Amino acid sequence: MLDRPTKLPEWYSSVKTTYDGGSEKDRQDLLLLYHTYMVANDHLDFDLLSTIWDAGRDNLFFNTNQFTYEGLSDWENIWNHYRSRFKFESPYYPGRLHIVIRGDMACIEADGILRHKSWVGPPGEVTHNPSAYRATKVLIKEAGEWRVVHSHFSEMADGVRPDRAGKSSVGK
């Protein structure tokens, strides 16, 4: 297991992040938790993931492969499946972040996440390796600690939104 990060990398200061609500401590805790998730995802490190994901069996995540996974055991299974099929190339880029905090519940929205993994699995096996995607995470704070209870990932569309001809689709 990788060590759980205790601080953000210096380059995070250039990441566009907006906040709605919450104390400065909650904001920083949530940003660090997001970074911890992204590091775990880069390396498919289930032990690190389990330090931030609520262990409840009913907690769902929707993967970019379009399937639904239930609880930590499902997440562990899919990462075990993918671990030997992906080669880590370089660290992720977090995208543009918006963090909404209401009491003991928060939502992290990320648009324009970039990941850098190459497929090294069996030729001909269905591969799903989007390099750009977006994510939403729902978190609950219990006993002073934030935990992810839901994540939803989807691929970024190429090109321009149909209603924005001639304008960028990111952030509109």
Residue, then its C-alpha position, 0 to 999 in steps of 0.5 A: m500500500l502506498d502511504r496516505p498523502t498528508k499534504l497536497p503536491e505544490w502543483y495543486s495551487s494551479v488547479k482551478t478549484t471553487y468552493d460553495g460552503g464549508s469551513e477552510k478545514d473541511r475544504q482542505d480535508l476534502l481536497l486532500l481526500y480527492h487527491t488521495y483517491m486519484v493517487a489510489n486510482d493511478h496505482l489501483d491501490f485498494d488498500l489506499l482506497s479503503t482509507i477514504w471509501d465508506a465500507g457500507r455494502d450499499n454504497l455504489f459507484f458507477n464506473t466509466n466502463q458503464f457498469t455499477y459496482e456495489g461496496l468496497s468488495d466490488w471495487e476491489n474485484i474490478w481493480n484486481h481485474y485491471r491491475s495486471r492489464f494497465k501500466f501506469e505512465s504518469p500521475y493524473y491531472p485532477g481537472r477543474l474542481h468544484i466542492v460543495i459542502r453542506g454540514d456533514m455532506a459534501c459533493i466533489e465535481a471534477d471536469g477534465i480529469l486526465r489519466h495516463k495508463s496504457w493497456v497491457g492486457p491480452p490483445g483482443e480483450v475489450t479495453h476501456n481506458p479513457s484518457a479524459y473523464r469527469a467524476t462526482k463524489v458524494l461524501i459524508k463526515e462521521a466522527g470528524e472524518w470524511r468518507v466517500v459514499h458514492s462516485h460516478f465516473s463518465e467519459m468526456a465527450d469530444g468536440v462541441r456540445p450540440d447547443r454550443a456550436g463553435k464554443s468549447s464544451v468544457g465548463k459550459 
